[in-house]
Amino acid sequence: MASDNALAGMTLPELQAYIVRRSEERGFTNETAQDKFALLVEEVGELAKAMRPLHGIKMADDAREQNIEYELADVFWMLLSLSASLGVDLETAVLAKEAKNQERTWL
C-alpha cells in the first residue's frame, strides 16, 4: 500500500487534526456526530465483509474486491473523525482507559 510521506510519523492528535482538515477540504463540514457514527458502523460492516474469505464464509465472486487494509484505514479514519466531532482527544482517552484497565483483575 502506498504511503503518504506527509502522514508518516504523525502522532495520533496530529492524525486527528489532519483528518478534520482533509474532511473539511473535501466538503464534509455538515456531518453531525450521529452521521459520522453511522458512517463508522458502515465501514465496520465493510471490514467484516472483507474478512469473510479469511474465515471461509461464502460470498459472491464480484464481492471479493474488498481490501482489508483499506477497510481498516476507513474504520480508523471514521473513528478519528467521530472522536474529533465529539471533542475527544483519542490519544488521551486511550491512555486513560488503559490506565484504568491496568487496575482491573482479568479472569
N, C-alpha and C positions, 0 to 999 in steps of 0.2 A: 504494500500500500504506500502510495506517495506521501511524503510528509511535507508540511508547510514549515519552512525554516522560521517563520515569524512566530509559530506556536511552540517550537522546540524550547524546552527549558522553562516554560511559563509555570508559575505557581498556580495553585487552584484558584485563589482570588483573581489572579490575572486572567486566567482562562474564563472565569465567570464574567469578568468585565468585558473581555473580548467578545464573548457570545452575546452579551447585551448590545454592544456596539454593532456587531455584524447583523443581528436581528433587526435593529433599527434601520441600518443601511438598506436592508432587503425589504423594508416596508411592513414589518411585523410589530407595529407600535400599538395597535389596538387590541391585542390579545390580552385577555384577563388571565389571572392565575388559574381560574377554572378551565379556560380554554387550553392553557399550557398543560394542565394536568391531564385533560382528555387526550392531547397530543402525546404526552408521555406514555399513557396507557396504550395508545395505538402503536407507538414504537416498541413497547414491550411485547405486544402481540406479534409484530413483525419479527422481532428477535426469536420469539417462541417458534414461529413458522420456519425461520431459517435453521433452527436447531433440530427440526423434525428428522431430517435424514441421519443425524448423528445417533438417533435412538431407534432407527428402523421404522419410524411411523410413516405410513404411506401418504403420498401426496401426488398431485397431478404433475406430469412431466414439465409442463410450462410454468409451474410454480417453483421450480428448483433454482431459480436465478437469484435467490436471496443470498446476500453476502453477510456472514456472521459479523465480521469486523465492522462493516458499515452500519449494521443494525445496532451493535454495541455502541458505536460512536453516536448514533442518533439518540439512543436512550440517555447517554451521558450528556449530550448537548441539551436535550429537553429537561433533564434533571437540574442542570445548572441554570437554565433559563427560568424554570419554575422557582427555584430557590431564590434567584435574584428578584423575581416578581414579588415574592413574599418577604423580601428584605432579610433573607437568611444568608449569612456568610457560611457556606457549606463546609469550608475547612475548619472553622471554629466549631461548628456543630458536630462534625465527625470526631474531632479531638475530644470535645466534651463528652460525647456519647461513649467513646472508647474508655475514657477515664471512669465513667460510671460502670461500664461493663467489666472493667478490671476489678471492681469491688464486689462483683457478684460471684456466687458459687454456682458453677456449671456442673450439672449432674449428667 
